[in-house]
Amino acid sequence: MISRYPDSRSSSSSEKLDLSPAVLISEELVEVKLFSIDDYPVDVSDAAAQMDREKSNKEWRDIWMSAFESDSDANIFQHPDFVIAQSEGFKNKPLLMVVAEASDGRRKLAILAPIEVPQKCFFDFIPVSIFNGYRLAGNRFLGESVENDPLDSYILGEFTNILQRYTADFMLIEDLEENHSLWEACKYNLPRDLFFFLPEHTQKKHRIKLPKDANEYSSSLSSSAHREFRRKHKRSKGVRIQKCTKASEVDDFLIYANQISANSWQSKVFGLRVKNDDAERTLLKTVANLGYLRCYLMFSNDIPIAFEIAYQLRGYVYGAEAGYDQNYSNISPGYLLLYLEIEDLVSDDELKWYDFGKGDAPFKERFSNVATKSADVWVIRHSKKNALRIAIFKANEKIERFLHVCLEKSGLKTRIRQLYRKFSVN
């Protein structure tokens, strides 16, 4: 719902709420409004409050959907149902929608979802604190892309007030491409109370421009990658994939994906990736009901050994999470799944691109045919506490680099990696 005062959670639910959006800027050419989409309590016996809630829900949703549907570059991560389902269970801060509107009626929207990030300290020798802030849903603003757009500047200009109002420390724009106009705007046009921070250097962002058929794609790869694809495919007897696109298929898919994830290297390093909990079921079923779900399971002799969670929209397939059972690493299940998945994708004439998602990796480098550069961009509020956090982060990075160099020179790094892989499979 929309609340002018979303922070006042102690108010009685029987009070009539002011549900109009907060007006942050109102000038001759541009007006900026802030909508707080909150689970603010409303007494259902209060008919007036209930009507106000229904009216406010319709207002923000109409604005959001209108911007989403009219923006040809909008991605699945900006759809209201997706963002709201993904934010379920986060009660500390509300979901926010910032709307900048020019006098000619042109609009730009920023959808801001709350996020908590653990503070990275010296290999956990120092207690970890929580970094509270917001992330930009979809890593871009909704609306027509215009170079040097003043609406972008107005939205960025209000980030200071938003962070202060909701006691947040940062705005995170994940996987932002270096050639995107928002990168330049964040780097050079931020208010004085905020600063631009890159925790890591830019890295390659990989995509596959889908060809007419799988043979054309494999032929476009390097000779070694092409041979490996064909060799793995021929050796994999009894391997098949199963697609999940319907809400009725989600429960079974998550059961298998959870089993595979428990035996994947990602879960051993980062913790269980697919939990098969209510939040995951709600999100995937929501996406399936929108018609945007495209997940895959791979079986070897009817035993599930690999999976991918992916979404599709307007010719794009977005890879979100993937994993394979390490007990089957001898047949390269990750490569096999990608090959069989591409065979399926190219059979759909509406699909033009496959996006590997965030992060660089050797297999992405090897099998993508388009690459740009991207990084996580942090817009951070100036404060002594945040300055200390950045100093700790930078010191930690220097220590890690020093240790990696020492291990590399001594030859221990390769030995440790080999031992880890050996024991993690067992």
C-alpha positions in Angstrom: 0.0 0.0 0.0 1.0 3.6 -0.2 1.8 5.4 3.0 2.9 9.0 3.4 4.4 8.1 6.8 5.5 4.4 6.4 7.9 4.7 9.4 5.1 5.3 11.9 4.4 1.6 12.5 3.2 2.2 16.0 0.1 4.1 14.8 -3.3 2.5 15.7 -4.7 0.5 12.9 -8.1 2.1 13.5 -6.8 5.6 12.5 -7.6 6.8 9.1 -4.4 6.7 7.1 -3.0 9.4 4.8 -2.2 7.2 1.8 -1.1 9.9 -0.6 2.5 9.6 -1.9 5.1 11.8 -0.3 6.1 14.6 -2.7 9.9 14.9 -2.6 10.4 17.6 -5.3 7.9 19.7 -7.1 9.3 22.1 -9.6 8.0 23.6 -12.9 9.5 20.8 -15.1 9.8 17.8 -12.8 7.9 16.3 -9.9 9.3 13.4 -7.9 7.1 11.3 -5.6 7.8 8.5 -3.2 5.5 5.6 -2.8 6.0 3.2 0.1 4.5 -0.2 -0.7 4.0 -1.5 2.8 2.1 -4.1 4.8 0.8 -1.3 7.1 -2.0 -2.7 9.4 -5.5 -1.6 8.4 -8.6 -2.4 10.6 -10.9 -4.3 8.2 -13.9 -3.1 10.2 -13.0 0.5 9.1 -14.6 0.7 5.7 -13.1 4.0 4.9 -9.5 2.8 5.6 -10.1 -0.4 3.6 -11.3 1.6 0.6 -8.3 3.9 0.9 -6.1 0.9 0.9 -7.7 -0.6 -2.2 -7.5 2.7 -3.9 -3.8 3.2 -3.0 -2.9 -0.4 -4.1 -4.5 0.2 -7.5 -2.8 3.6 -7.9 0.8 2.4 -7.4 0.3 -0.8 -9.3 -1.2 1.0 -12.3 1.7 3.4 -12.4 4.2 0.6 -12.0 2.6 -1.8 -14.6 2.1 1.1 -17.1 5.8 1.9 -16.9 6.8 -1.8 -17.2 4.6 -2.5 -20.2 5.6 0.6 -22.1 9.4 0.1 -21.5 10.7 -2.3 -24.2 13.9 -2.8 -22.3 12.2 -3.7 -19.0 13.4 -7.0 -17.6 11.7 -9.7 -15.5 13.4 -8.4 -12.3 11.3 -5.2 -12.6 7.9 -6.8 -12.8 5.8 -5.8 -9.8 4.7 -9.3 -9.0 8.2 -10.6 -9.2 9.7 -7.9 -7.0 6.9 -8.1 -4.4 7.2 -12.0 -4.3 11.0 -11.7 -4.0 10.7 -9.2 -1.1 8.2 -11.3 0.9 9.2 -11.7 4.5 11.4 -8.6 4.7 9.6 -6.6 7.4 12.3 -4.2 8.5 11.9 -1.7 5.7 9.2 -1.1 3.0 9.5 -1.6 -0.7 9.8 1.8 -2.3 8.8 3.3 -5.7 10.3 6.6 -6.8 8.4 8.3 -9.6 9.9 11.3 -11.5 7.5 12.9 -13.9 8.2 15.7 -16.4 5.7 18.4 -17.3 5.2 16.6 -20.7 4.0 13.5 -18.9 7.2 11.4 -19.4 8.0 9.3 -16.4 10.9 7.4 -14.9 10.6 4.9 -12.0 13.1 3.5 -9.6 11.9 0.4 -7.7 13.9 0.0 -4.5 13.9 -3.2 -2.5 15.3 -3.6 1.0 18.4 -5.6 1.4 20.8 -6.7 4.2 24.5 -7.4 3.5 26.8 -8.9 6.1 29.9 -6.8 6.7 33.0 -8.7 5.4 35.8 -8.7 8.0 39.2 -10.3 8.3 38.3 -14.0 7.5 35.6 -13.8 10.2 38.1 -13.0 13.0 36.2 -9.7 13.6 32.5 -10.0 14.4 30.3 -9.5 11.3 27.9 -6.5 11.3 24.9 -6.0 9.1 24.9 -3.4 6.3 21.3 -2.2 5.7 20.2 -0.5 2.5 18.3 -0.8 -0.7 18.9 -2.4 -4.1 17.6 -1.1 -7.4 15.3 -3.8 -8.8 16.3 -4.8 -12.3 19.5 -2.7 -12.1 18.0 0.1 -14.1 15.2 2.7 -14.0 11.9 2.0 -15.7 11.1 4.3 -18.5 12.3 5.5 -21.9 16.1 5.6 -22.1 17.3 9.1 -22.9 20.9 10.2 -22.9 21.7 12.7 -20.1 18.1 12.4 -18.9 17.3 15.0 -16.2 14.8 12.6 -14.7 17.7 10.3 -13.8 19.4 13.1 -12.0 16.3 14.0 -10.1 15.9 10.5 -8.9 19.6 10.2 -7.9 19.3 13.6 -6.2 16.7 12.2 -3.8 18.7 9.1 -2.8 20.1 11.1 0.2 16.7 11.9 1.6 15.5 8.3 1.1 18.5 6.8 2.8 18.1 9.2 5.7 14.4 8.8 6.0 14.6 5.0 6.1 17.8 4.8 8.2 19.6 3.0 5.3 23.3 3.2 4.5 23.5 2.5 0.8 21.9 1.9 -2.6 23.1 -1.1 -4.5 23.0 -1.5 -8.3 24.0 -5.0 -9.0 25.8 -6.1 -12.2 25.5 -2.7 -13.8 27.2 -2.5 -17.2 29.9 0.0 -17.6 28.5 1.4 -20.8 25.1 2.1 -19.2 24.1 5.7 -18.8 23.3 5.0 -15.1 26.9 4.1 -14.5 28.1 7.6 -15.6 25.2 9.3 -13.7 26.2 7.5 -10.4 29.9 8.1 -10.9 29.7 11.9 -11.7 26.2 13.2 -10.8 25.6 12.1 -7.2 24.6 14.5 -4.4 27.4 15.6 -2.2 26.2 13.4 0.7 26.7 10.2 -1.3 29.7 8.6 -2.9 30.3 6.1 -5.7 32.1 2.8 -4.6 33.2 -0.3 -6.5 34.2 -3.1 -4.1 35.7 -5.0 -7.1 37.0 -4.2 -10.5 34.7 -4.6 -13.5 34.5 -8.1 -14.9 33.1 -9.6 -18.0 29.3 -10.1 -18.3 28.5 -12.9 -20.7 25.6 -13.6 -23.0 24.8 -16.0 -25.9 23.2 -14.5 -29.0 21.0 -17.5 -29.9 21.4 -18.7 -33.5 18.9 -20.6 -35.7 20.0 -24.0 -34.5 22.4 -25.6 -32.0 24.9 -26.8 -34.6 25.3 -23.2 -35.8 26.0 -22.1 -32.2 28.5 -24.9 -31.5 30.3 -24.2 -34.8 30.8 -20.6 -33.8 32.8 -21.6 -30.7 36.5 -22.2 -30.5 37.6 -25.5 -32.0 38.4 -26.9 -28.5 35.0 -25.9 -27.0 33.2 -27.2 -30.0 35.0 -30.6 -29.7 34.3 -30.8 -26.0 30.6 -30.1 -26.4 30.3 -32.8 -29.1 32.4 -35.3 -27.1 30.5 -34.9 -23.9 27.2 -35.2 -25.7 28.2 -38.4 -27.4 29.5 -40.0 -24.2 26.4 -39.2 -22.2 24.1 -42.1 -22.6 20.8 -42.0 -20.9 20.9 -38.2 -20.3 17.8 -36.1 -20.9 16.4 -32.7 -19.8 13.0 -31.8 -18.4 11.5 -28.3 -18.6 9.5 -26.7 -15.9 7.3 -23.7 -17.0 4.0 -24.3 -15.1 3.1 -23.5 -11.5 1.9 -27.1 -11.1 5.4 -28.3 -11.9 7.2 -26.1 -9.4 6.9 -28.3 -6.3 8.5 -31.4 -8.0 11.2 -29.2 -9.6 12.2 -27.7 -6.3 12.4 -31.1 -4.6 14.9 -32.4 -7.3 16.8 -29.0 -7.4 17.2 -29.1 -3.6 18.6 -32.6 -3.7 21.1 -31.6 -6.5 22.0 -28.4 -4.8 22.9 -30.2 -1.5 25.6 -32.1 -3.5 26.9 -29.1 -5.5 30.1 -27.3 -5.0 28.2 -24.0 -4.7 26.4 -25.2 -1.6 29.6 -26.5 0.0 31.2 -23.1 -0.5 28.3 -20.6 -0.1 25.7 -22.7 1.8 22.6 -24.4 0.4 21.5 -22.5 -2.7 18.0 -24.0 -3.3 16.2 -24.5 0.0 12.8 -25.6 -1.3 11.1 -23.3 1.2 7.8 -21.3 1.0 9.6 -18.2 -0.3 11.1 -20.1 -3.3 7.8 -21.8 -4.1 5.9 -18.5 -4.0 8.4 -16.8 -6.2 8.6 -19.5 -8.9 4.9 -20.1 -8.9 4.3 -16.3 -9.3 6.7 -16.2 -12.3 5.1 -19.3 -13.8 1.6 -17.8 -13.6 2.9 -14.8 -15.4 4.2 -17.1 -18.2 7.9 -16.2 -17.6 9.3 -19.3 -15.9 11.7 -21.6 -17.8 13.6 -24.0 -15.5 15.4 -27.2 -16.4 16.3 -30.5 -14.8 18.8 -32.9 -16.3 18.6 -36.6 -15.6 21.2 -39.4 -16.1 19.4 -42.8 -16.2 16.4 -41.1 -14.5 18.6 -39.7 -11.6 18.5 -35.9 -11.3 22.0 -34.6 -11.6 21.8 -30.9 -12.7 19.3 -28.0 -12.7 18.9 -24.4 -13.8 16.4 -21.8 -12.6 15.8 -19.3 -15.4 13.2 -16.7 -16.5 12.2 -15.6 -19.9 10.8 -12.3 -21.1 10.7 -10.5 -24.5 13.2 -12.7 -26.2 15.6 -12.9 -23.3 16.3 -15.9 -21.1 17.9 -15.0 -17.7 19.9 -17.6 -15.9 19.3 -17.1 -12.2 20.7 -20.2 -10.4 22.3 -23.5 -11.5 24.1 -26.4 -10.0 25.0 -30.0 -10.5 25.7 -33.1 -8.4 29.5 -33.4 -8.0 29.3 -37.2 -7.9 28.7 -36.9 -11.7 31.4 -34.4 -12.5 33.1 -37.0 -14.7 30.5 -36.4 -17.5 30.6 -32.5 -17.1 26.9 -32.1 -16.2 27.2 -28.3 -16.3 28.4 -28.3 -19.9 25.9 -31.0 -20.9 23.0 -29.1 -19.4 24.0 -25.9 -21.2 24.3 -27.8 -24.5 20.9 -29.5 -24.2 19.3 -26.3 -23.0 20.6 -24.3 -26.0 19.1 -27.0 -28.3 15.8 -26.3 -26.6 16.1 -22.5 -26.7 16.9 -22.3 -30.4 13.8 -24.3 -31.1 11.8 -21.3 -29.8 11.8 -18.6 -32.5 10.8 -15.9 -30.0 14.0 -16.3 -28.0 17.0 -14.3 -29.1 19.4 -14.1 -26.1 20.6 -16.1 -23.2 22.0 -14.1 -20.2 24.4 -16.0 -18.0 23.7 -13.6 -15.1 26.0 -12.0 -12.7 29.7 -12.9 -12.5 32.5 -14.1 -14.7 33.7 -17.7 -14.9 35.8 -19.8 -17.3 32.9 -21.8 -18.7 31.0 -18.5 -19.4 34.0 -17.1 -21.2 34.3 -20.3 -23.2 30.7 -20.7 -24.3 29.4 -17.1 -24.6 29.6 -15.2 -27.9 28.9 -11.7 -26.6 30.6 -10.0 -23.6 30.5 -6.6 -22.0 31.9 -5.3 -18.7 29.9 -4.9 -15.4 30.3 -4.5 -11.7 28.2 -4.0 -8.5 27.9 -0.3 -8.0 27.4 1.0 -4.4 26.0 4.4 -3.7 26.9 5.0 -0.1 25.9 7.7 2.4 28.7 9.6 3.9 29.1 8.8 7.6 31.9 7.9 10.1 30.4 4.4 10.4 30.4 3.8 6.7 33.9 5.2 6.3 35.1 2.6 8.8 33.3 -0.2 7.0 35.0 0.8 3.7 38.4 1.0 5.4 37.9 -2.5 6.9 36.8 -3.9 3.5 39.9 -2.4 1.7 42.2 -3.7 4.4 40.6 -7.2 4.2 41.1 -7.2 0.4 44.8 -6.3 0.7 45.3 -9.2 3.2 43.5 -11.7 1.0 45.5 -10.6 -2.1 48.8 -11.0 -0.1 47.9 -14.5 1.1 46.8 -15.5 -2.4 50.2 -14.4 -3.8 52.0 -16.3 -1.1 50.0 -19.5 -1.7 50.5 -19.1 -5.4 54.3 -18.7 -5.2 54.6 -21.6 -2.8 52.5 -23.9 -4.9 50.1 -24.6 -2.0 47.2 -22.9 -3.7 46.9 -25.6 -6.4 47.4 -28.4 -3.8 44.7 -26.9 -1.5 42.2 -26.7 -4.4 42.9 -30.3 -5.4 42.4 -31.5 -1.8 39.2 -29.5 -1.4 37.7 -30.9 -4.6 38.7 -34.5 -3.6 37.1 -34.3 -0.1 34.1 -32.2 -1.1 33.1 -34.9 -3.6 33.5 -37.6 -1.0 
